Amino acid sequence: MKEEGNNEQLPEGWKWVRLGDVCKKIGDIDHKMPKQETTGYPYVSTKDFTDDLKISFENAKYVSEEDYLNLSRKIKPERGDIIFPRYGTIGKNILIDFDKEFLVSYSCAVIKPDRDLVLSKYVYLYSLSPKIWEEIRKYIVETTQANVGISSIKRFEFPLPNIETQQAIVSKIEELFSELDKGIENLRTAQQQLKTYRQSVLKWAFEGRLTNENVKDGELPEGWKRVKISEISKVVRGGSPRPAGDLRYYQGNIPFLKVADVTNNVGMFLTTFQYTIKEAGLHKTRQIKPNTLLLSNSGATLGIPKICMIDATINDGIAAFLDLDQRSNQYLYYFWESKTRELRNINMGAAQPNLNTDLIKDYNLPYCSFEEQHKIVEGIESRLSVADKMEESINESLQQAEALRQSILKKAFVGKLI
């Protein structure tokens, strides 16, 4: 075992070593995997790693034992080993804490600690610490995606105390992380409660409860009525010049809105665009004026409303509400926001989710005077503004919690935690 020359001061009795010196093996599997079968060893990759750093075998393929034995490089993870993705999702490391025979993609290194020298949990926690990124940056290779070789991982400098100290560090980290995780869980619960509250505010708004205290269930306030969207607006779909990207039609000076323009912008109003067309493409699309309400009606992000504030054209993934009294724009904006989840649950019988304009036209809208619509919008925004501030505070707390987690790990591996 070779002591290394890391300049960072360690406590007495600690030493800097190479990670490879405290492991029985650090290796990966042959890049050229054999034919995948329906039985044998489950074969997983980083796409099977969950957000809580576990492995899901739900979509695993299989490699036969015979094919595995014939590989030029082979390694099988076991309980106590660490799976270390070495390119792509670097840092999403997993400690194997179960008994199951399986294989892992060549994109990952399997780290097998020498249990006589080092605790697996100690190595694993080190692999999650800021210290590991100092080592990764020394050896990372930038190609189409950053990657770290097996030989480089073996050279990672590693702070090594005796086993008793390792156990004390692991115990202290787990104690602090347990407290931290409880706090994070409470913050996540609060986030979910805020999401529910936002939906409730929108639901109350279109039941008339924000402006009328004594509304009976299933009834609308006095003076309200239910109208079809087609009664107050002409619903049209956009169009796209074909073939897509044809320079006869595209890259001009006329804004051409796609679904991404509607869904990527934060807030109620749309004022920017990414794509343009030429005058030759106008007869193949739909022109809209400023203050036009839009609704994404195609793809996984359908059901997102936006009020467009510019002269533009729209593609066929967007519906526009023409001849709508602009005094109702914001009221309908929030109405469609309240229906986003419902719209996405509608099965239109196609692989690509899509809302036809007839469905949109037939939607029933609780309708009231423009004056009351204005009051409802104000009521929604005042409540959602409070929720947004709370959400911002929660996000800051979550960031602080993650920073604290990293601080704990950083201190742990230079002997400053115990």
Backbone torsions as a table, in degrees:
resi	resn	phi	psi	omega
1	MET	NA	128.1	-174.3
2	LYS	-106.3	124.8	176.1
3	GLU	-76.7	135.7	-175.4
4	GLU	-99.5	171.1	-173.1
5	GLY	-100.5	35.1	175.6
6	ASN	-61.9	133.1	-174.0
7	ASN	-79.1	-13.4	-177.9
8	GLU	-69.7	131.9	-176.2
9	GLN	-73.0	130.5	176.7
10	LEU	-111.3	158.4	176.5
11	PRO	-62.8	162.2	178.2
12	GLU	-59.9	136.1	-179.9
13	GLY	93.0	-13.3	175.4
14	TRP	-89.1	160.9	174.1
15	LYS	-150.4	154.2	172.8
16	TRP	-88.8	127.3	176.5
17	VAL	-131.0	172.7	171.5
18	ARG	-82.8	143.3	178.8
19	LEU	-57.1	-38.4	179.5
20	GLY	-62.2	-22.7	-179.4
21	ASP	-75.1	-19.2	-178.4
22	VAL	-112.0	16.6	179.3
23	CYS	-125.1	143.9	175.3
24	LYS	-71.3	-33.5	179.2
25	LYS	-161.6	142.8	169.0
26	ILE	-130.8	113.6	-174.6
27	GLY	-153.4	179.1	176.9
28	ASP	-138.2	-176.3	-176.0
29	ILE	-106.2	161.5	-179.2
30	ASP	-55.2	134.9	179.0
31	HIS	-61.2	-37.7	-177.3
32	LYS	-90.2	90.6	-178.4
33	MET	-75.2	145.8	177.6
34	PRO	-71.7	175.3	179.2
35	LYS	-54.8	135.0	-179.0
36	GLN	-84.8	133.0	-174.5
37	GLU	-108.4	-176.7	177.1
38	THR	-99.9	-8.4	175.7
39	THR	-137.5	165.1	-179.2
40	GLY	120.0	-143.0	177.8
41	TYR	-85.7	127.8	172.7
42	PRO	-60.3	142.1	-176.9
43	TYR	-125.1	115.3	-175.4
44	VAL	-120.1	161.3	175.5
45	SER	-133.7	-175.6	-175.6
46	THR	-62.7	-22.4	177.2
47	LYS	-67.5	-14.9	177.3
48	ASP	-95.4	4.6	177.8
49	PHE	-87.8	130.2	-178.5
50	THR	-86.1	168.6	-178.4
51	ASP	-65.0	-26.8	179.0
52	ASP	-93.1	23.8	173.8
53	LEU	59.7	51.3	171.5
54	LYS	-124.5	174.4	178.4
55	ILE	-113.8	129.9	174.0
56	SER	-101.1	127.0	179.5
57	PHE	-98.4	9.9	-174.0
58	GLU	-59.1	-41.0	-176.7
59	ASN	-109.1	19.6	-176.6
60	ALA	-67.5	142.9	169.0
61	LYS	-91.5	179.0	-176.6
62	TYR	-131.6	150.0	175.8
63	VAL	-124.6	130.7	-178.8
64	SER	-67.5	154.8	179.5
65	GLU	-61.2	-39.6	-179.5
66	GLU	-62.4	-45.5	179.6
67	ASP	-65.0	-36.3	178.9
68	TYR	-63.7	-44.7	-178.5
69	LEU	-65.2	-25.6	-178.7
70	ASN	-86.3	-2.6	178.5
71	LEU	-68.0	146.9	178.8
72	SER	-73.8	-32.7	174.6
73	ARG	-126.4	130.0	-179.5
74	LYS	-149.1	145.3	177.7
75	ILE	-155.9	139.6	-176.4
76	LYS	-119.5	121.0	179.5
77	PRO	-65.7	148.0	176.9
78	GLU	-135.5	169.8	177.0
79	ARG	-53.7	132.9	-179.8
80	GLY	93.2	-10.2	176.7
81	ASP	-81.5	159.5	177.7
82	ILE	-114.3	130.3	174.3
83	ILE	-93.9	121.2	-173.3
84	PHE	-120.5	96.7	176.2
85	PRO	-58.1	127.7	-174.4
86	ARG	-108.4	-1.2	164.4
87	TYR	-155.8	161.4	-174.6
88	GLY	81.3	-97.1	-176.8
89	THR	-93.7	53.8	178.8
90	ILE	-57.9	135.0	179.1
91	GLY	101.2	-14.5	179.1
92	LYS	-89.4	68.2	-172.7
93	ASN	-86.7	151.2	-175.9
94	ILE	-131.6	134.4	173.0
95	LEU	-94.6	125.4	178.9
96	ILE	-78.0	110.7	-178.1
97	ASP	-118.0	30.1	-179.7
98	PHE	-143.6	164.8	179.0
99	ASP	-105.3	109.6	179.3
100	LYS	-164.1	133.7	176.6
101	GLU	-81.9	124.2	178.2
102	PHE	-158.0	169.4	177.4
103	LEU	-121.3	155.7	-179.6
104	VAL	-127.2	147.7	-174.7
105	SER	-53.1	152.3	176.6
106	TYR	-62.4	-14.1	178.2
107	SER	-74.1	-3.4	-179.2
108	CYS	-121.6	145.8	169.8
109	ALA	-93.3	142.6	172.0
110	VAL	-103.4	119.6	-178.6
111	ILE	-103.4	120.1	-178.5
112	LYS	-111.6	95.1	-178.2
113	PRO	-63.3	146.8	172.9
114	ASP	-81.5	106.8	-171.7
115	ARG	-64.1	-17.3	177.1
116	ASP	-76.3	-18.6	-175.4
117	LEU	-110.7	-31.0	-170.7
118	VAL	-151.5	145.8	176.2
119	LEU	-80.4	136.8	178.6
120	SER	-57.5	-42.0	-177.9
121	LYS	-65.1	-33.4	177.9
122	TYR	-66.0	-44.5	178.0
123	VAL	-63.7	-42.5	-178.3
124	TYR	-62.4	-48.3	-179.7
125	LEU	-63.1	-36.5	175.0
126	TYR	-61.1	-37.4	-178.5
127	SER	-68.3	-13.9	177.8
128	LEU	-100.1	-4.8	-171.4
129	SER	-86.2	162.5	175.3
130	PRO	-59.1	-26.1	-179.4
131	LYS	-60.9	-35.6	-176.7
132	ILE	-65.7	-32.1	-179.4
133	TRP	-72.0	-26.0	173.1
134	GLU	-63.0	-38.4	178.9
135	GLU	-73.9	-43.5	-179.7
136	ILE	-57.3	-42.8	-177.6
137	ARG	-64.8	-23.4	177.8
138	LYS	-69.1	-32.5	-168.4
139	TYR	-119.0	-4.4	-174.3
140	ILE	-64.2	140.8	179.1
141	VAL	-112.4	124.7	-179.7
142	GLU	-93.5	111.3	173.4
143	THR	-123.4	-135.3	174.2
144	THR	-64.6	-29.8	169.5
145	GLN	-146.1	144.9	-176.5
146	ALA	-58.9	140.6	178.6
147	ASN	-147.7	157.6	179.4
148	VAL	-127.4	128.5	-178.3
149	GLY	-77.8	160.6	178.8
150	ILE	-59.9	-43.7	-178.4
151	SER	-62.8	-33.2	178.2
152	SER	-69.2	-42.1	179.8
153	ILE	-60.2	-39.4	178.7
154	LYS	-62.4	-26.3	-177.4
155	ARG	-89.9	-4.0	179.2
156	PHE	-53.7	130.8	176.4
157	GLU	-73.5	137.9	-167.8
158	PHE	-136.5	125.2	-179.4
159	PRO	-81.5	120.4	-172.1
160	LEU	-120.0	110.5	167.9
161	PRO	-96.5	-174.7	177.0
162	ASN	-75.0	169.5	-174.8
163	ILE	-59.8	-40.3	-178.5
164	GLU	-62.3	-42.3	179.1
165	THR	-68.1	-39.4	176.3
166	GLN	-56.5	-45.9	-178.6
167	GLN	-64.1	-39.5	178.6
168	ALA	-64.0	-39.7	179.2
169	ILE	-66.6	-46.4	178.8
170	VAL	-58.6	-45.8	-179.2
171	SER	-61.8	-42.5	-179.7
172	LYS	-66.3	-42.9	178.1
173	ILE	-60.3	-45.9	-178.7
174	GLU	-63.0	-37.7	178.0
175	GLU	-63.6	-47.8	-179.3
176	LEU	-67.9	-39.4	179.4
177	PHE	-65.7	-35.6	179.5
178	SER	-61.3	-44.8	178.0
179	GLU	-65.5	-41.3	-179.9
180	LEU	-64.2	-42.3	-178.5
181	ASP	-64.8	-34.7	176.7
182	LYS	-63.7	-42.2	177.9
183	GLY	-64.0	-42.0	179.1
184	ILE	-64.6	-41.0	178.8
185	GLU	-60.3	-41.2	177.5
186	ASN	-63.9	-38.9	178.4
187	LEU	-66.6	-40.8	177.9
188	ARG	-63.5	-39.7	177.5
189	THR	-62.4	-43.0	178.3
190	ALA	-62.5	-37.9	176.5
191	GLN	-60.4	-44.7	-179.9
192	GLN	-65.4	-38.3	178.3
193	GLN	-64.8	-37.6	176.8
194	LEU	-65.1	-39.3	178.1
195	LYS	-62.1	-42.7	178.1
196	THR	-64.7	-40.5	179.6
197	TYR	-62.1	-43.2	179.9
198	ARG	-59.1	-44.1	178.6
199	GLN	-64.1	-37.0	179.7
200	SER	-65.4	-42.2	178.7
201	VAL	-58.0	-45.7	180.0
202	LEU	-66.1	-38.2	178.3
203	LYS	-64.1	-47.1	179.0
204	TRP	-60.2	-39.1	-176.0
205	ALA	-58.5	-44.9	-174.3
206	PHE	-92.9	7.4	165.4
207	GLU	-99.1	-5.2	-179.7
208	GLY	85.4	7.4	-173.0
209	ARG	-78.4	-18.3	179.2
210	LEU	-73.0	-25.8	-177.3
211	THR	-117.9	-3.0	-179.7
212	ASN	-139.1	112.4	-172.4
213	GLU	-73.1	-30.7	-169.2
214	ASN	-106.7	37.3	178.6
215	VAL	-73.3	131.9	177.3
216	LYS	-82.0	147.7	178.9
217	ASP	-56.7	132.9	176.5
218	GLY	82.5	-1.5	-179.8
219	GLU	-118.5	159.4	175.8
220	LEU	-102.8	155.0	177.3
221	PRO	-61.5	161.9	177.9
222	GLU	-61.1	135.3	179.7
223	GLY	92.4	-11.0	176.5
224	TRP	-88.2	161.3	173.2
225	LYS	-151.8	162.9	175.7
226	ARG	-100.0	128.4	178.1
227	VAL	-126.8	153.0	170.7
228	LYS	-78.9	147.1	179.1
229	ILE	-54.4	-35.5	-178.5
230	SER	-66.1	-16.8	179.9
231	GLU	-78.8	-21.5	-176.7
232	ILE	-118.8	-2.9	-176.2
233	SER	-157.4	153.6	171.7
234	LYS	-97.1	115.8	-177.1
235	VAL	-94.1	121.9	-179.8
236	VAL	-130.0	156.4	177.3
237	ARG	-106.8	149.9	178.4
238	GLY	-75.9	-173.3	178.8
239	GLY	-149.2	158.0	-177.4
240	SER	-124.8	126.2	174.2
241	PRO	-57.7	136.1	178.7
242	ARG	-118.1	146.2	-2.2
243	PRO	-74.0	151.9	-178.7
244	ALA	-59.1	135.5	178.3
245	GLY	82.9	-3.7	-179.6
246	ASP	-61.1	122.8	-174.9
247	LEU	-68.4	-9.2	172.2
248	ARG	-67.4	-27.0	-174.9
249	TYR	-115.1	-29.0	-170.9
250	TYR	-103.9	166.8	178.4
251	GLN	62.9	51.2	174.7
252	GLY	-107.6	-140.1	179.6
253	ASN	-124.3	15.2	179.5
254	ILE	-104.7	121.5	179.7
255	PRO	-56.2	133.4	179.4
256	PHE	-127.4	108.5	-173.9
257	LEU	-88.2	134.7	173.2
258	LYS	-114.5	173.8	-177.6
259	VAL	-55.0	-39.5	-178.8
260	ALA	-60.3	-33.0	178.2
261	ASP	-65.0	-36.6	-179.8
262	VAL	-74.4	-43.4	-171.0
263	THR	-87.1	-22.4	-177.2
264	ASN	-85.7	-21.3	-179.2
265	ASN	-78.0	135.8	177.7
266	VAL	-89.1	138.3	176.5
267	GLY	99.4	-176.8	-172.7
268	MET	-78.9	-33.0	-168.6
269	PHE	-106.9	142.2	177.9
270	LEU	-109.4	121.3	-178.2
271	THR	-128.6	-2.1	-177.2
272	THR	-123.1	164.3	179.4
273	PHE	-150.4	155.8	-179.1
274	GLN	-106.9	-28.6	-170.4
275	TYR	-120.9	157.9	179.6
276	THR	-138.5	158.6	172.9
277	ILE	-129.8	171.7	177.5
278	LYS	-101.0	169.1	-179.8
279	GLU	-58.0	-30.6	-179.5
280	ALA	-63.2	-20.4	-179.3
281	GLY	-93.3	-3.5	-174.2
282	LEU	-62.5	-35.7	-177.0
283	HIS	-74.4	-4.7	180.0
284	LYS	-109.0	9.0	-178.1
285	THR	-137.9	-162.9	-179.1
286	ARG	-129.7	127.3	178.4
287	GLN	-92.0	142.7	177.3
288	ILE	-132.4	155.4	178.7
289	LYS	-99.6	164.5	175.3
290	PRO	-57.1	152.5	-178.5
291	ASN	69.8	34.4	176.2
292	THR	-102.1	129.3	176.8
293	LEU	-77.6	132.3	179.9
294	LEU	-120.3	160.4	176.0
295	LEU	-145.8	123.7	176.1
296	SER	-67.4	130.8	-175.2
297	ASN	-128.0	22.4	-178.4
298	SER	-150.2	145.8	175.6
299	GLY	87.1	-177.4	-176.1
300	ALA	-68.0	-18.4	-178.3
301	THR	-107.0	30.0	178.3
302	LEU	-68.2	161.0	177.5
303	GLY	86.3	14.3	178.3
304	ILE	-98.5	120.4	177.9
305	PRO	-89.7	158.6	176.1
306	LYS	-160.5	144.1	174.8
307	ILE	-100.6	113.1	-177.3
308	CYS	-81.2	129.1	-175.3
309	MET	-106.5	12.2	-177.4
310	ILE	-130.1	157.9	168.1
311	ASP	-67.2	128.2	-175.5
312	ALA	-158.8	176.9	169.5
313	THR	-122.1	158.9	-176.3
314	ILE	-128.9	148.1	178.9
315	ASN	-87.0	-178.0	-172.8
316	ASP	-78.7	2.9	174.6
317	GLY	-94.3	8.0	-176.2
318	ILE	-130.2	137.5	171.9
319	ALA	-104.9	146.1	178.5
320	ALA	-122.1	147.8	179.2
321	PHE	-107.5	99.0	-177.8
322	LEU	-90.9	156.7	178.8
323	ASP	59.7	21.7	175.0
324	LEU	-85.6	131.1	176.2
325	ASP	-59.0	121.7	-173.7
326	GLN	-62.0	-17.1	176.3
327	ARG	-68.0	-16.2	178.5
328	SER	-99.3	-1.0	-175.2
329	ASN	-54.2	-53.0	-174.9
330	GLN	-71.5	-33.8	175.9
331	TYR	-60.5	-46.8	179.2
332	LEU	-71.7	-30.1	175.3
333	TYR	-56.2	-50.2	-178.9
334	TYR	-70.5	-30.4	175.8
335	PHE	-60.5	-46.8	-179.7
336	TRP	-70.1	-31.2	173.7
337	GLU	-60.9	-36.1	179.9
338	SER	-72.1	-15.3	-176.1
339	LYS	-107.5	1.2	-174.8
340	THR	-55.6	-51.1	-178.2
341	ARG	-62.2	-41.4	179.4
342	GLU	-61.6	-44.1	-179.9
343	LEU	-62.2	-38.2	-177.9
344	ARG	-72.5	-18.3	179.0
345	ASN	-88.2	-4.2	178.4
346	ILE	-76.8	124.8	-180.0
347	ASN	-91.8	109.1	-179.2
348	MET	-91.2	7.0	176.3
349	GLY	74.8	23.2	179.9
350	ALA	-132.0	153.5	179.2
351	ALA	-64.5	-35.6	177.8
352	GLN	-97.1	114.2	179.9
353	PRO	-54.6	138.9	-174.4
354	ASN	-157.0	132.8	177.2
355	LEU	-105.1	123.8	175.7
356	ASN	-84.4	158.5	-174.1
357	THR	-66.4	-29.4	178.4
358	ASP	-61.2	-40.1	178.8
359	LEU	-63.5	-42.9	179.7
360	ILE	-65.0	-42.9	-179.0
361	LYS	-60.5	-34.0	-174.4
362	ASP	-84.9	-2.2	-179.8
363	TYR	-64.7	136.3	177.2
364	ASN	-85.6	128.6	-178.1
365	LEU	-116.0	123.6	171.3
366	PRO	-67.9	120.2	-169.7
367	TYR	-122.2	140.4	-179.3
368	CYS	-140.8	-175.2	-178.2
369	SER	-65.1	157.9	178.6
370	PHE	-60.7	-36.7	179.5
371	GLU	-62.2	-43.1	-179.6
372	GLU	-73.4	-34.5	175.1
373	GLN	-57.3	-42.6	180.0
374	HIS	-62.2	-43.3	179.0
375	LYS	-64.1	-38.6	179.7
376	ILE	-65.2	-43.4	177.9
377	VAL	-60.5	-43.7	177.8
378	GLU	-61.2	-41.4	179.7
379	GLY	-64.8	-41.9	177.3
380	ILE	-61.9	-49.1	-173.0
381	GLU	-68.3	-35.1	178.7
382	SER	-66.1	-40.1	179.6
383	ARG	-71.6	-43.4	-179.4
384	LEU	-69.1	-28.8	176.8
385	SER	-63.8	-41.9	176.7
386	VAL	-63.1	-43.5	179.3
387	ALA	-62.5	-38.7	179.3
388	ASP	-63.8	-40.3	178.5
389	LYS	-65.7	-38.5	177.1
390	MET	-65.9	-40.5	178.4
391	GLU	-62.5	-41.8	178.8
392	GLU	-61.9	-42.1	178.9
393	SER	-64.6	-40.1	178.4
394	ILE	-64.4	-44.2	179.8
395	ASN	-62.2	-39.0	176.7
396	GLU	-63.2	-41.1	179.2
397	SER	-65.2	-38.4	177.9
398	LEU	-65.8	-39.0	177.2
399	GLN	-65.0	-40.0	178.3
400	GLN	-65.4	-37.4	179.0
401	ALA	-64.6	-40.8	178.9
402	GLU	-68.2	-38.2	176.8
403	ALA	-63.2	-39.3	178.5
404	LEU	-65.7	-39.3	177.8
405	ARG	-59.7	-45.8	-180.0
406	GLN	-66.5	-35.3	178.2
407	SER	-65.2	-41.2	177.9
408	ILE	-59.5	-47.1	-179.0
409	LEU	-65.9	-39.9	-179.2
410	LYS	-62.4	-44.7	179.5
411	LYS	-65.8	-37.0	-174.1
412	ALA	-59.6	-39.4	-171.1
413	PHE	-96.6	14.9	166.3
414	VAL	-126.1	17.4	173.0
415	GLY	75.7	24.1	-177.0
416	LYS	-108.0	9.4	-177.6
417	LEU	-96.8	-30.0	-179.4
418	ILE	-124.7	NA	NA
